Amino acid sequence: MSYPSDILIVGAGFSGAVVAHELSVNLENPPKITVIDQRNHIGGNCHTERDSKTDVMIHRYGPHIFHTDNEGTWNYVNSFVKFRPFVNRVKAKYQNQIYSLPVNLHTINQLFGQSLNPEEAKRFIDLQADRTIDEPSNFEEQALKFLGEKLYKAFFFGYTKKQWGCDPKELPASILKRLPIRFNYDDNYYSDPYQGIPEEGYTEIVRKMLDHPNVNVQLGVKFHPENSNQKYDHVFYSGPIDEYFGYRFGKLGYRTVYFEREDGEGDFQGNAVINYCDESVPWTRIHEHKHFMPWEKNDKTIWFKEFSKETEDSDIPYYPKRLISDMEKFQKYQEVLEKQSGVTFLGRLATYRYMDMHHVIQEAREVASKFIYDFAR
């Protein structure tokens, strides 16, 4: 079977860029690939750019720290741009006090005014936990079962309510998949062995992925499936699945974020990310972007207050809500999707699930590999 000679990739984020790169470098006669994106830049939500006013490298759509436990994925991204080690040490502000996240031994001792060792802390938290809850039916019950009321109210209730725009009782228990607590003083937000930030920014990685004579990138171009699918031998689609099908079963729920920028001299908060857990504070967190690249020295600084809200037509969707009503709609879209030919759905929006960067990259590599294999048989 001959390979398609004309391919369209919708989305110039990591999903689209990885597929474009893999098809370009792993085929003896690579196809003509057109990559379109409705935004005016490549990189998707991972887009980074040098701020002209402060010279700080900013993450335009919020902080992105690359982390993975997959050595192959780590080596893959480093083959494009060198990554510098970076440990995300998130802090939380609650009732005018600063705590370490994830919840760890220091957080526990500080919040409860104790000086417990690890074994004492385990017994202490076990006493705090609500053991009357057998099978948690929602996020709040899941948190109360494992953490107890005080830790839940301090670090999860207000923040979650602001982040998701609803009472935590309305959210599925699965959001809190594991016990979000450590009984040591480890304040590394992630547990993966490979963690870092590219010294030239994430957009440079995507640019290098797309740098091939057979790849044509077109920005500011809106995808219309009724027109585009007929012009290409195959389409790789990383946009919203409900939009692809014209919202025939209704719109899927997403939360989006927006930012308020502030500039200054020196150091504003002394850390890359601080969460604001009090429900009375309207923003969810503040990120100061000079701290994401500590190897650079900047006299000026820039920080962003981050707010969460429901996604409207003009907004960029960030986090799939995946409530019961959403999943019922998504199931209908999946059933229609399975009947499609000549199109591959991939990425966070097209599969309606939250994915970190390493998940997106791994999935895209697998999709490209399978595509090549299928046509080689």
C-alpha positions in Angstrom: 0.0 0.0 0.0 1.4 3.4 -0.9 1.6 6.2 1.7 -0.7 9.2 1.5 1.1 11.9 -0.4 -0.8 14.9 1.0 -1.5 15.1 4.7 -3.1 17.8 6.8 -2.3 18.3 10.5 -4.7 20.4 12.5 -2.9 22.1 15.4 0.7 23.3 15.7 1.2 22.2 19.3 3.2 19.2 20.4 0.7 16.7 19.0 0.8 18.1 15.5 4.5 19.0 15.6 5.6 15.5 16.7 3.5 13.7 14.1 4.8 16.1 11.4 8.4 15.5 12.4 8.1 11.7 12.7 6.4 11.3 9.3 9.0 13.6 7.7 12.1 11.9 9.1 11.0 8.3 9.1 9.7 7.9 5.6 12.0 7.5 2.6 9.7 9.6 0.6 8.0 11.8 3.1 4.5 13.2 2.2 3.6 16.8 1.7 2.5 17.9 5.1 0.4 21.0 5.8 0.1 22.1 9.4 -2.5 24.7 10.2 -3.3 26.5 13.5 -6.0 29.1 14.1 -3.6 31.0 16.4 -0.9 33.3 15.1 1.9 31.2 16.6 3.1 27.6 16.9 3.5 25.7 20.2 -0.2 25.6 21.3 -0.7 26.2 25.0 3.0 25.5 25.6 4.0 28.6 23.6 6.8 30.6 25.1 8.2 33.9 24.1 10.7 36.5 25.2 9.0 39.5 26.8 10.1 42.7 25.1 9.7 44.8 28.2 11.4 42.7 30.8 13.4 40.2 28.7 11.9 37.4 30.7 10.9 34.2 28.9 7.2 33.9 29.6 4.8 30.9 29.3 2.0 32.7 27.6 -0.7 30.2 28.6 0.5 29.4 32.1 3.4 27.5 33.6 4.7 24.4 31.9 7.3 22.2 33.6 8.3 19.1 31.7 8.4 15.9 33.7 8.4 12.2 32.8 9.4 8.8 34.1 10.1 7.7 30.5 13.8 7.9 29.6 13.0 7.6 25.9 10.7 10.6 26.0 13.2 12.6 28.0 16.0 11.9 25.4 13.6 12.7 22.6 12.8 16.2 23.7 16.4 16.8 24.6 17.4 15.9 21.0 15.7 19.2 19.9 16.7 21.6 22.7 18.7 21.2 25.8 16.7 21.0 29.0 18.0 22.5 32.2 17.1 20.8 35.5 14.2 22.5 37.2 12.3 21.4 40.3 8.8 22.8 40.8 8.4 23.7 44.4 4.9 25.1 44.7 3.9 27.1 47.7 0.3 27.7 49.0 -1.1 30.7 50.7 -3.9 30.0 53.2 -5.1 32.4 55.9 -2.1 34.6 55.4 0.4 31.8 55.9 2.7 30.2 53.3 2.8 26.4 53.1 4.6 23.8 51.0 2.9 21.7 48.4 2.3 18.9 47.9 1.1 18.4 51.4 4.1 17.0 53.2 5.5 16.6 56.7 6.4 20.3 56.9 2.9 21.3 55.8 1.3 19.0 58.4 3.5 20.2 61.2 3.0 23.8 60.3 -0.8 23.6 59.9 -1.5 21.7 63.1 1.3 23.3 65.2 3.1 19.9 65.6 6.6 18.5 65.4 5.7 15.0 64.2 8.1 12.5 62.7 6.9 10.4 59.7 5.4 7.6 61.7 3.7 9.9 64.1 2.3 11.9 61.2 0.8 8.9 59.6 -1.0 8.0 62.8 -2.1 11.6 63.3 -3.5 11.9 59.8 -5.3 8.5 60.1 -7.1 10.0 63.1 -8.0 13.1 61.1 -9.4 11.1 58.2 -13.1 10.4 57.9 -13.3 6.6 58.1 -17.1 6.7 58.0 -16.8 7.1 54.3 -16.6 3.7 52.7 -16.7 4.3 49.0 -16.3 8.0 48.1 -18.8 9.2 45.6 -17.3 12.6 44.9 -14.2 14.7 45.2 -15.0 16.0 48.7 -15.7 12.6 50.1 -12.5 11.3 48.6 -10.5 14.1 50.2 -12.2 13.8 53.6 -11.6 10.0 53.6 -7.9 10.3 53.2 -7.0 13.8 54.6 -9.7 14.8 57.1 -11.5 18.2 57.2 -8.7 20.6 58.2 -6.3 19.7 55.4 -9.1 19.5 52.9 -10.5 22.9 53.8 -7.0 24.5 53.9 -5.6 23.3 50.6 -8.3 21.7 48.4 -11.8 23.1 49.0 -11.4 26.8 48.1 -8.8 26.2 45.4 -10.9 23.4 43.8 -14.0 25.4 43.9 -12.3 28.3 42.1 -10.5 26.1 39.6 -13.6 24.1 38.6 -16.4 26.6 39.2 -18.5 24.3 41.2 -18.9 22.7 44.6 -16.3 19.8 45.0 -19.3 17.5 45.8 -20.2 17.8 42.1 -16.8 16.6 40.9 -16.0 12.9 40.5 -13.8 11.2 43.2 -11.4 10.1 40.4 -9.9 13.6 40.2 -8.2 12.9 43.5 -6.7 9.7 42.2 -4.1 9.1 45.0 -3.3 10.2 48.4 -1.9 13.8 47.9 0.3 13.7 50.9 3.9 12.9 51.8 5.2 11.9 55.1 8.6 13.4 54.6 10.0 16.9 53.8 10.0 16.4 50.0 8.5 19.5 48.4 9.2 18.5 44.8 5.8 18.9 43.1 6.5 15.9 40.8 7.9 12.5 41.6 9.2 11.7 38.1 13.0 11.2 37.7 13.3 13.5 34.7 12.3 17.1 35.2 13.3 20.3 33.5 12.6 23.3 31.3 14.2 23.9 27.8 16.8 26.6 28.0 15.5 28.1 24.7 11.8 27.7 25.6 9.2 25.3 24.4 8.3 27.1 21.1 11.9 26.5 19.9 11.3 22.7 20.2 8.2 22.9 18.1 9.9 25.1 15.6 12.7 22.5 15.1 10.1 19.7 14.9 8.4 21.5 12.0 11.6 22.5 10.3 11.5 20.2 7.2 11.2 21.1 3.5 8.1 18.9 3.2 6.2 20.7 6.0 4.2 23.8 5.3 3.0 25.7 8.4 0.0 28.0 8.0 -1.0 30.2 11.0 -4.2 32.0 11.5 -6.1 29.4 9.6 -9.4 27.9 10.8 -10.1 24.2 10.2 -13.3 23.3 8.4 -13.8 19.6 8.2 -16.4 19.7 5.5 -13.9 21.3 3.2 -10.5 20.1 4.3 -11.1 16.4 4.6 -11.8 16.1 0.9 -8.5 17.8 -0.1 -6.1 15.6 1.8 -5.3 11.9 1.8 -5.3 11.9 5.6 -6.0 14.3 8.4 -4.5 14.3 11.9 -6.8 16.4 14.1 -5.9 17.7 17.6 -8.7 20.2 18.0 -11.9 19.8 20.1 -13.8 16.7 19.2 -17.2 18.3 19.7 -16.3 21.2 17.3 -15.2 18.7 14.6 -18.6 17.2 14.6 -20.4 20.5 14.6 -21.5 20.2 18.3 -24.2 17.8 17.1 -24.5 16.3 20.6 -23.9 19.5 22.4 -20.8 21.2 23.7 -18.4 19.4 26.1 -17.6 21.2 29.3 -14.2 22.9 29.7 -12.6 25.3 32.2 -10.4 28.0 30.8 -8.0 30.4 32.5 -7.1 34.1 32.0 -4.4 36.2 33.4 -3.7 39.7 34.8 -0.2 40.8 34.2 2.0 42.9 36.5 5.6 44.1 36.1 8.1 45.2 38.5 11.8 45.4 39.6 13.7 42.7 41.5 11.7 39.7 42.9 8.0 39.8 43.5 7.3 36.6 45.4 10.5 34.6 45.5 9.1 31.5 43.9 7.8 30.4 40.5 4.2 29.4 41.6 2.2 30.2 44.7 -1.4 28.8 45.0 -4.0 30.9 46.7 -6.3 28.5 48.6 -8.7 30.9 50.3 -12.0 31.0 48.5 -12.2 34.7 49.1 -9.2 35.4 46.9 -10.5 35.5 43.3 -7.4 34.2 41.6 -6.1 30.6 41.9 -2.4 31.2 41.7 0.4 33.7 40.8 3.3 32.7 38.6 6.5 34.8 38.4 8.2 33.7 35.2 11.8 34.6 35.9 11.9 31.8 38.4 11.2 29.2 35.7 14.7 29.9 34.3 16.9 30.5 37.3 20.0 30.3 35.2 19.1 33.7 33.7 19.6 36.9 35.6 16.9 39.6 35.2 16.7 42.9 37.1 13.1 43.2 36.0 10.3 40.8 36.7 6.8 39.9 35.5 4.1 37.9 37.2 0.6 36.8 36.3 -2.5 36.4 38.4 -4.4 33.4 37.1 -8.2 33.1 37.1 -10.4 30.2 36.1 -13.8 30.4 34.4 -16.2 28.6 32.2 -15.1 28.3 28.5 -17.1 30.5 26.2 -17.0 30.6 22.3 -14.0 33.0 22.2 -12.0 31.3 24.9 -9.3 28.7 24.6 -10.3 25.4 26.4 -7.9 24.2 29.0 -9.3 21.6 31.3 -11.9 19.0 30.4 -14.5 18.9 33.1 -15.6 15.3 32.4 -18.8 15.5 34.5 -21.4 12.8 34.0 -23.3 14.9 31.4 -20.0 15.6 29.5 -19.0 11.9 29.4 -22.4 11.0 28.1 -22.0 13.4 25.2 -18.4 12.3 24.7 -19.5 8.7 24.4 -21.8 9.7 21.5 -18.9 11.6 19.8 -16.7 8.6 20.1 -19.3 6.3 18.5 -19.4 8.6 15.5 -15.6 9.0 15.5 -15.2 5.2 15.2 -17.0 5.3 11.9 -14.7 8.0 10.4 -12.0 7.1 7.9 -9.0 9.1 6.7 -8.8 11.0 10.0 -6.9 10.4 13.2 -7.9 12.1 16.5 -5.1 12.8 19.0 -4.2 15.2 21.8 -6.0 16.6 24.8 -8.9 18.3 23.0 -9.6 15.6 20.5 -9.6 12.8 23.1 -11.3 14.9 25.9 -8.8 14.1 28.7 -6.2 16.0 30.5 -2.7 15.2 29.4 0.7 16.5 30.5 3.2 17.3 27.8 5.0 14.0 28.1 1.7 12.1 27.6 1.0 14.2 24.5 4.4 13.6 23.0 4.4 9.9 23.8 0.9 9.5 22.2 1.9 11.5 19.1 5.0 9.3 18.6 2.9 6.2 18.9 0.2 7.5 16.5 2.9 8.4 13.9 4.6 5.0 14.3 1.3 3.1 13.9 0.4 5.2 10.9 3.8 4.3 9.2 3.4 0.7 10.1 -0.1 0.4 8.8 0.9 1.6 5.4 4.0 -0.5 5.3 2.1 -3.8 5.6 
